[in-house]
Amino acid sequence: MFFKIIGTLIIILLLFSDIKNIKNKIKQYFNK
């Protein structure tokens, strides 16, 4: 159970960081 909770938290953090990176890439694309 404990490791499952840690795993889900890490996955959520990775997903949020991916969303931020995608937003930044979209901004850079439109700034060109």
Secondary structure, 3 states (H helix, E strand, C coil): CHHHHHHHHHHHHHHHHHHHHHHHHHHHHHHC
